[in-house]
């Protein structure tokens, strides 16, 4: 509902099954996953602007 209510430029999604609540040991992996998703979203945004 917030996404619809507030105008956004970029939405960065990672798979919701990437980690569970207590998967702290996956922190580095999840950060890299987020970085990769962010880079792709930024490139896609730049190309479609």
C-alpha distance matrix in Angstrom:
0.0 3.8 5.4 5.3 6.2 8.7 11.3 12.4 15.9 15.8 13.7 16.0 15.8 18.5 19.2 17.8 21.4 22.9 23.5 23.4 23.1 26.8 27.4 28.4 31.3 28.9 27.8 29.9 28.8 25.1 25.7 27.5 24.9 22.3 25.0 25.7 22.1 21.7 25.0 24.1 20.9 22.9 25.7 23.5 21.9 25.5 27.0 24.5 24.6
3.8 0.0 3.8 5.4 4.9 5.9 9.0 9.9 13.5 13.7 12.0 14.4 14.9 17.9 19.3 18.1 21.8 22.7 23.2 23.3 22.7 26.2 26.8 27.3 30.2 27.9 26.3 28.2 27.5 23.8 23.8 25.8 23.6 20.6 22.9 24.1 20.7 19.7 23.1 22.7 19.3 20.8 23.9 22.2 20.2 23.6 25.5 23.3 22.9
5.4 3.8 0.0 3.8 5.5 5.5 6.9 7.1 10.5 10.5 8.9 11.8 12.6 15.9 17.6 17.1 20.8 21.6 22.7 23.3 23.3 26.8 26.8 27.4 29.9 27.3 25.8 27.2 26.3 22.6 22.6 24.1 21.7 18.8 20.9 21.6 18.1 17.2 20.3 19.5 16.0 17.7 20.6 18.6 16.8 20.2 21.9 19.6 19.5
5.3 5.4 3.8 0.0 3.8 5.7 7.0 8.7 12.0 12.9 11.7 15.0 15.6 19.0 20.3 19.9 23.6 24.7 25.9 26.4 26.5 30.1 30.2 30.9 33.5 30.8 29.4 30.9 29.8 26.2 26.2 27.6 25.1 22.3 24.3 24.8 21.1 20.3 23.2 22.0 18.5 20.1 22.7 20.3 18.3 21.7 23.0 20.3 20.0
6.2 4.9 5.5 3.8 0.0 3.8 6.7 9.3 13.0 14.4 13.8 17.0 18.1 21.4 23.0 22.2 26.0 26.9 27.7 28.0 27.6 31.1 31.5 31.9 34.7 32.3 30.6 32.2 31.5 27.8 27.5 29.3 27.0 24.0 25.8 26.8 23.3 22.0 24.9 24.3 20.6 21.8 24.7 22.6 20.2 23.3 25.1 22.4 21.6
8.7 5.9 5.5 5.7 3.8 0.0 3.8 6.3 10.0 11.7 11.8 15.1 16.8 20.3 22.4 22.1 25.9 26.2 27.1 27.7 27.3 30.6 30.7 30.8 33.4 30.9 28.9 30.2 29.8 26.1 25.4 27.1 25.2 21.9 23.3 24.5 21.2 19.5 22.3 22.0 18.3 18.9 22.0 20.4 17.6 20.5 22.6 20.2 19.1
11.3 9.0 6.9 7.0 6.7 3.8 0.0 3.8 7.0 9.5 10.5 14.2 16.4 20.1 22.5 22.7 26.5 26.6 28.0 29.1 29.0 32.2 31.9 31.9 34.3 31.5 29.5 30.3 29.7 26.3 25.3 26.5 24.7 21.4 22.4 23.2 20.0 18.0 20.4 19.9 16.1 16.5 19.2 17.5 14.5 17.2 19.3 16.8 15.4
12.4 9.9 7.1 8.7 9.3 6.3 3.8 0.0 3.8 5.8 7.1 10.7 13.4 17.0 19.7 20.4 24.1 23.8 25.3 26.8 27.0 30.0 29.3 29.2 31.3 28.5 26.4 27.0 26.3 23.0 21.9 22.9 21.1 17.9 18.7 19.5 16.3 14.3 16.6 16.3 12.5 12.8 15.8 14.3 11.4 14.3 16.5 14.5 13.5
15.9 13.5 10.5 12.0 13.0 10.0 7.0 3.8 0.0 3.8 7.0 10.1 13.3 16.9 19.9 21.2 24.7 24.0 25.9 27.8 28.3 31.0 29.9 29.7 31.4 28.4 26.3 26.3 25.6 22.6 21.2 21.7 20.1 16.9 17.1 17.6 14.7 12.3 14.0 13.7 10.0 9.6 12.4 11.1 7.9 10.5 13.0 11.3 10.1
15.8 13.7 10.5 12.9 14.4 11.7 9.5 5.8 3.8 0.0 3.8 6.5 9.8 13.2 16.4 17.9 21.3 20.4 22.4 24.6 25.3 27.9 26.6 26.5 28.1 24.9 23.0 22.9 22.0 19.0 17.8 18.2 16.4 13.3 13.7 14.0 11.0 8.9 10.9 10.5 6.7 7.4 10.4 9.3 7.0 10.2 12.5 11.4 11.4
13.7 12.0 8.9 11.7 13.8 11.8 10.5 7.1 7.0 3.8 0.0 3.8 6.4 10.1 13.0 14.3 17.7 17.2 19.1 21.2 22.0 24.8 23.6 23.9 25.5 22.3 20.7 21.1 19.9 16.7 16.1 16.7 14.4 11.6 12.9 13.2 9.7 8.6 11.5 10.7 7.3 9.4 12.3 10.9 9.7 13.2 15.0 13.9 14.6
16.0 14.4 11.8 15.0 17.0 15.1 14.2 10.7 10.1 6.5 3.8 0.0 3.8 6.8 10.2 11.9 15.1 14.0 16.1 18.5 19.6 22.1 20.5 20.7 22.1 18.8 17.3 17.5 16.2 13.0 12.6 13.1 10.6 7.9 9.6 9.8 6.3 5.9 9.3 8.8 6.4 9.0 11.8 11.0 10.9 14.1 15.8 15.5 16.6
15.8 14.9 12.6 15.6 18.1 16.8 16.4 13.4 13.3 9.8 6.4 3.8 0.0 3.8 6.6 8.4 11.5 10.9 13.3 15.7 17.3 19.9 18.3 19.2 20.5 17.1 16.3 16.9 15.0 11.8 12.5 13.0 9.8 8.0 10.8 10.4 6.9 8.4 11.5 10.4 8.9 12.1 14.3 13.2 13.8 17.1 18.3 17.8 19.4
18.5 17.9 15.9 19.0 21.4 20.3 20.1 17.0 16.9 13.2 10.1 6.8 3.8 0.0 3.8 6.2 8.6 7.3 10.1 12.9 15.0 17.2 15.2 16.4 17.3 13.8 13.6 14.2 11.8 8.9 10.4 10.7 7.2 6.7 10.0 9.5 6.8 9.4 12.2 11.4 11.0 14.2 16.0 15.4 16.6 19.5 20.6 20.6 22.4
19.2 19.3 17.6 20.3 23.0 22.4 22.5 19.7 19.9 16.4 13.0 10.2 6.6 3.8 0.0 3.8 5.4 5.5 8.7 11.3 14.0 16.3 14.4 16.4 17.3 13.8 14.6 15.6 12.7 10.2 12.8 13.0 9.3 10.0 13.3 12.3 10.1 13.0 15.6 14.3 14.2 17.6 19.1 18.1 19.6 22.6 23.3 23.1 25.2
17.8 18.1 17.1 19.9 22.2 22.1 22.7 20.4 21.2 17.9 14.3 11.9 8.4 6.2 3.8 0.0 3.8 5.5 7.1 8.6 11.1 13.9 12.7 15.0 16.6 13.6 14.4 16.3 13.9 11.1 13.9 15.0 11.7 11.8 15.5 15.3 13.0 15.5 18.4 17.5 16.9 20.2 22.1 21.0 22.1 25.3 26.2 25.8 27.7
21.4 21.8 20.8 23.6 26.0 25.9 26.5 24.1 24.7 21.3 17.7 15.1 11.5 8.6 5.4 3.8 0.0 3.8 5.5 7.2 10.5 12.7 11.2 14.1 15.0 12.3 14.0 15.9 13.1 11.1 14.6 15.3 12.2 13.4 17.0 16.4 14.8 17.7 20.3 19.4 19.5 22.8 24.3 23.4 24.9 27.9 28.6 28.5 30.6
22.9 22.7 21.6 24.7 26.9 26.2 26.6 23.8 24.0 20.4 17.2 14.0 10.9 7.3 5.5 5.5 3.8 0.0 3.8 7.2 10.4 11.8 9.4 11.7 12.2 9.0 10.6 12.2 9.3 7.5 11.0 11.7 8.9 10.5 13.9 13.6 12.6 15.5 17.9 17.5 18.0 21.0 22.5 22.2 23.8 26.5 27.4 27.7 29.7
23.5 23.2 22.7 25.9 27.7 27.1 28.0 25.3 25.9 22.4 19.1 16.1 13.3 10.1 8.7 7.1 5.5 3.8 0.0 3.8 6.8 8.0 5.9 8.6 9.7 7.3 9.1 11.7 9.7 7.9 11.4 13.0 11.0 12.2 15.6 16.1 15.3 17.6 20.3 20.4 20.7 23.4 25.3 25.2 26.4 29.1 30.4 30.6 32.3
23.4 23.3 23.3 26.4 28.0 27.7 29.1 26.8 27.8 24.6 21.2 18.5 15.7 12.9 11.3 8.6 7.2 7.2 3.8 0.0 3.8 5.6 5.4 8.6 10.6 9.5 11.1 14.3 13.0 11.1 14.3 16.4 14.6 15.3 18.8 19.6 18.6 20.7 23.6 23.7 23.6 26.4 28.5 28.2 29.2 32.1 33.4 33.4 35.0
23.1 22.7 23.3 26.5 27.6 27.3 29.0 27.0 28.3 25.3 22.0 19.6 17.3 15.0 14.0 11.1 10.5 10.4 6.8 3.8 0.0 3.8 5.8 7.9 10.9 10.7 11.4 15.0 14.7 12.5 15.1 17.9 16.6 16.6 20.0 21.4 20.4 21.9 25.0 25.6 25.1 27.6 30.1 30.0 30.5 33.3 35.0 35.0 36.2
26.8 26.2 26.8 30.1 31.1 30.6 32.2 30.0 31.0 27.9 24.8 22.1 19.9 17.2 16.3 13.9 12.7 11.8 8.0 5.6 3.8 0.0 3.8 5.5 8.3 9.3 10.4 14.0 14.1 12.8 15.4 18.0 17.4 17.8 20.9 22.4 22.0 23.5 26.4 27.2 27.2 29.5 31.8 32.1 32.8 35.4 37.1 37.4 38.6
27.4 26.8 26.8 30.2 31.5 30.7 31.9 29.3 29.9 26.6 23.6 20.5 18.3 15.2 14.4 12.7 11.2 9.4 5.9 5.4 5.8 3.8 0.0 3.8 5.4 5.6 7.6 10.8 10.5 9.8 12.6 14.8 14.3 15.3 18.2 19.4 19.5 21.2 23.8 24.6 25.0 27.2 29.3 29.8 30.8 33.2 34.8 35.4 36.7
28.4 27.3 27.4 30.9 31.9 30.8 31.9 29.2 29.7 26.5 23.9 20.7 19.2 16.4 16.4 15.0 14.1 11.7 8.6 8.6 7.9 5.5 3.8 0.0 3.8 5.3 5.5 9.0 10.0 9.5 11.3 14.0 14.3 15.0 17.3 19.2 19.6 20.8 23.3 24.7 25.1 26.9 29.1 30.0 30.8 32.9 34.8 35.6 36.7
31.3 30.2 29.9 33.5 34.7 33.4 34.3 31.3 31.4 28.1 25.5 22.1 20.5 17.3 17.3 16.6 15.0 12.2 9.7 10.6 10.9 8.3 5.4 3.8 0.0 3.8 5.6 7.7 8.6 9.6 11.5 13.3 14.1 15.5 17.4 18.9 19.9 21.4 23.4 24.8 25.8 27.5 29.3 30.4 31.6 33.5 35.2 36.3 37.6
28.9 27.9 27.3 30.8 32.3 30.9 31.5 28.5 28.4 24.9 22.3 18.8 17.1 13.8 13.8 13.6 12.3 9.0 7.3 9.5 10.7 9.3 5.6 5.3 3.8 0.0 3.8 5.7 5.2 6.0 8.6 10.1 10.4 12.1 14.2 15.3 16.3 18.1 20.0 21.1 22.2 24.1 25.8 26.8 28.1 30.1 31.6 32.7 34.1
27.8 26.3 25.8 29.4 30.6 28.9 29.5 26.4 26.3 23.0 20.7 17.3 16.3 13.6 14.6 14.4 14.0 10.6 9.1 11.1 11.4 10.4 7.6 5.5 5.6 3.8 0.0 3.8 5.5 5.1 6.1 8.6 9.8 10.4 12.2 14.2 15.2 16.2 18.3 20.0 20.8 22.2 24.3 25.5 26.5 28.3 30.2 31.3 32.4
29.9 28.2 27.2 30.9 32.2 30.2 30.3 27.0 26.3 22.9 21.1 17.5 16.9 14.2 15.6 16.3 15.9 12.2 11.7 14.3 15.0 14.0 10.8 9.0 7.7 5.7 3.8 0.0 3.8 5.5 5.1 6.3 8.6 9.9 10.5 12.3 14.2 15.2 16.5 18.5 19.9 21.0 22.7 24.3 25.5 26.9 28.7 30.3 31.4
28.8 27.5 26.3 29.8 31.5 29.8 29.7 26.3 25.6 22.0 19.9 16.2 15.0 11.8 12.7 13.9 13.1 9.3 9.7 13.0 14.7 14.1 10.5 10.0 8.6 5.2 5.5 3.8 0.0 3.8 5.5 5.2 6.2 8.7 9.9 10.6 12.3 14.2 15.5 16.7 18.3 20.0 21.3 22.6 24.2 25.8 27.2 28.7 30.3
25.1 23.8 22.6 26.2 27.8 26.1 26.3 23.0 22.6 19.0 16.7 13.0 11.8 8.9 10.2 11.1 11.1 7.5 7.9 11.1 12.5 12.8 9.8 9.5 9.6 6.0 5.1 5.5 3.8 0.0 3.8 5.4 4.9 6.1 8.5 9.8 10.4 12.0 14.2 15.3 16.2 18.1 19.9 20.9 22.1 24.1 25.7 26.7 28.1
25.7 23.8 22.6 26.2 27.5 25.4 25.3 21.9 21.2 17.8 16.1 12.6 12.5 10.4 12.8 13.9 14.6 11.0 11.4 14.3 15.1 15.4 12.6 11.3 11.5 8.6 6.1 5.1 5.5 3.8 0.0 3.8 5.4 5.0 6.1 8.6 9.8 10.4 12.3 14.3 15.1 16.3 18.3 19.8 20.7 22.3 24.3 25.6 26.6
27.5 25.8 24.1 27.6 29.3 27.1 26.5 22.9 21.7 18.2 16.7 13.1 13.0 10.7 13.0 15.0 15.3 11.7 13.0 16.4 17.9 18.0 14.8 14.0 13.3 10.1 8.6 6.3 5.2 5.4 3.8 0.0 3.8 5.3 5.0 6.1 8.5 9.7 10.5 12.4 14.1 15.2 16.5 18.3 19.7 21.0 22.6 24.3 25.6
24.9 23.6 21.7 25.1 27.0 25.2 24.7 21.1 20.1 16.4 14.4 10.6 9.8 7.2 9.3 11.7 12.2 8.9 11.0 14.6 16.6 17.4 14.3 14.3 14.1 10.4 9.8 8.6 6.2 4.9 5.4 3.8 0.0 3.8 5.5 5.2 6.2 8.6 10.0 10.8 12.3 14.3 15.6 16.5 18.2 20.0 21.3 22.6 24.3
22.3 20.6 18.8 22.3 24.0 21.9 21.4 17.9 16.9 13.3 11.6 7.9 8.0 6.7 10.0 11.8 13.4 10.5 12.2 15.3 16.6 17.8 15.3 15.0 15.5 12.1 10.4 9.9 8.7 6.1 5.0 5.3 3.8 0.0 3.8 5.4 5.1 6.0 8.6 9.9 10.3 12.0 14.2 15.1 16.1 18.1 19.9 20.9 22.1
25.0 22.9 20.9 24.3 25.8 23.3 22.4 18.7 17.1 13.7 12.9 9.6 10.8 10.0 13.3 15.5 17.0 13.9 15.6 18.8 20.0 20.9 18.2 17.3 17.4 14.2 12.2 10.5 9.9 8.5 6.1 5.0 5.5 3.8 0.0 3.8 5.5 5.0 6.2 8.7 9.8 10.5 12.3 14.1 15.1 16.3 18.3 19.9 21.0
25.7 24.1 21.6 24.8 26.8 24.5 23.2 19.5 17.6 14.0 13.2 9.8 10.4 9.5 12.3 15.3 16.4 13.6 16.1 19.6 21.4 22.4 19.4 19.2 18.9 15.3 14.2 12.3 10.6 9.8 8.6 6.1 5.2 5.4 3.8 0.0 3.8 5.4 5.2 6.3 8.6 10.0 10.8 12.3 14.2 15.4 16.7 18.4 20.1
22.1 20.7 18.1 21.1 23.3 21.2 20.0 16.3 14.7 11.0 9.7 6.3 6.9 6.8 10.1 13.0 14.8 12.6 15.3 18.6 20.4 22.0 19.5 19.6 19.9 16.3 15.2 14.2 12.3 10.4 9.8 8.5 6.2 5.1 5.5 3.8 0.0 3.8 5.5 5.2 6.1 8.6 10.0 10.5 12.1 14.2 15.4 16.5 18.2
21.7 19.7 17.2 20.3 22.0 19.5 18.0 14.3 12.3 8.9 8.6 5.9 8.4 9.4 13.0 15.5 17.7 15.5 17.6 20.7 21.9 23.5 21.2 20.8 21.4 18.1 16.2 15.2 14.2 12.0 10.4 9.7 8.6 6.0 5.0 5.4 3.8 0.0 3.8 5.4 5.1 6.1 8.5 9.8 10.3 12.1 14.1 15.3 16.3
25.0 23.1 20.3 23.2 24.9 22.3 20.4 16.6 14.0 10.9 11.5 9.3 11.5 12.2 15.6 18.4 20.3 17.9 20.3 23.6 25.0 26.4 23.8 23.3 23.4 20.0 18.3 16.5 15.5 14.2 12.3 10.5 10.0 8.6 6.2 5.2 5.5 3.8 0.0 3.8 5.5 5.2 6.1 8.5 9.8 10.5 12.3 14.2 15.4
24.1 22.7 19.5 22.0 24.3 22.0 19.9 16.3 13.7 10.5 10.7 8.8 10.4 11.4 14.3 17.5 19.4 17.5 20.4 23.7 25.6 27.2 24.6 24.7 24.8 21.1 20.0 18.5 16.7 15.3 14.3 12.4 10.8 9.9 8.7 6.3 5.2 5.4 3.8 0.0 3.8 5.5 5.2 6.0 8.5 9.9 10.6 12.2 14.2
20.9 19.3 16.0 18.5 20.6 18.3 16.1 12.5 10.0 6.7 7.3 6.4 8.9 11.0 14.2 16.9 19.5 18.0 20.7 23.6 25.1 27.2 25.0 25.1 25.8 22.2 20.8 19.9 18.3 16.2 15.1 14.1 12.3 10.3 9.8 8.6 6.1 5.1 5.5 3.8 0.0 3.8 5.5 5.1 6.0 8.5 9.9 10.5 12.1
22.9 20.8 17.7 20.1 21.8 18.9 16.5 12.8 9.6 7.4 9.4 9.0 12.1 14.2 17.6 20.2 22.8 21.0 23.4 26.4 27.6 29.5 27.2 26.9 27.5 24.1 22.2 21.0 20.0 18.1 16.3 15.2 14.3 12.0 10.5 10.0 8.6 6.1 5.2 5.5 3.8 0.0 3.8 5.4 5.0 6.1 8.6 9.9 10.5
25.7 23.9 20.6 22.7 24.7 22.0 19.2 15.8 12.4 10.4 12.3 11.8 14.3 16.0 19.1 22.1 24.3 22.5 25.3 28.5 30.1 31.8 29.3 29.1 29.3 25.8 24.3 22.7 21.3 19.9 18.3 16.5 15.6 14.2 12.3 10.8 10.0 8.5 6.1 5.2 5.5 3.8 0.0 3.8 5.4 5.1 6.1 8.6 10.1
23.5 22.2 18.6 20.3 22.6 20.4 17.5 14.3 11.1 9.3 10.9 11.0 13.2 15.4 18.1 21.0 23.4 22.2 25.2 28.2 30.0 32.1 29.8 30.0 30.4 26.8 25.5 24.3 22.6 20.9 19.8 18.3 16.5 15.1 14.1 12.3 10.5 9.8 8.5 6.0 5.1 5.4 3.8 0.0 3.8 5.5 5.2 6.2 8.6
21.9 20.2 16.8 18.3 20.2 17.6 14.5 11.4 7.9 7.0 9.7 10.9 13.8 16.6 19.6 22.1 24.9 23.8 26.4 29.2 30.5 32.8 30.8 30.8 31.6 28.1 26.5 25.5 24.2 22.1 20.7 19.7 18.2 16.1 15.1 14.2 12.1 10.3 9.8 8.5 6.0 5.0 5.4 3.8 0.0 3.8 5.5 5.3 6.1
25.5 23.6 20.2 21.7 23.3 20.5 17.2 14.3 10.5 10.2 13.2 14.1 17.1 19.5 22.6 25.3 27.9 26.5 29.1 32.1 33.3 35.4 33.2 32.9 33.5 30.1 28.3 26.9 25.8 24.1 22.3 21.0 20.0 18.1 16.3 15.4 14.2 12.1 10.5 9.9 8.5 6.1 5.1 5.5 3.8 0.0 3.8 5.6 5.4
27.0 25.5 21.9 23.0 25.1 22.6 19.3 16.5 13.0 12.5 15.0 15.8 18.3 20.6 23.3 26.2 28.6 27.4 30.4 33.4 35.0 37.1 34.8 34.8 35.2 31.6 30.2 28.7 27.2 25.7 24.3 22.6 21.3 19.9 18.3 16.7 15.4 14.1 12.3 10.6 9.9 8.6 6.1 5.2 5.5 3.8 0.0 3.8 5.7
24.5 23.3 19.6 20.3 22.4 20.2 16.8 14.5 11.3 11.4 13.9 15.5 17.8 20.6 23.1 25.8 28.5 27.7 30.6 33.4 35.0 37.4 35.4 35.6 36.3 32.7 31.3 30.3 28.7 26.7 25.6 24.3 22.6 20.9 19.9 18.4 16.5 15.3 14.2 12.2 10.5 9.9 8.6 6.2 5.3 5.6 3.8 0.0 3.8
24.6 22.9 19.5 20.0 21.6 19.1 15.4 13.5 10.1 11.4 14.6 16.6 19.4 22.4 25.2 27.7 30.6 29.7 32.3 35.0 36.2 38.6 36.7 36.7 37.6 34.1 32.4 31.4 30.3 28.1 26.6 25.6 24.3 22.1 21.0 20.1 18.2 16.3 15.4 14.2 12.1 10.5 10.1 8.6 6.1 5.4 5.7 3.8 0.0
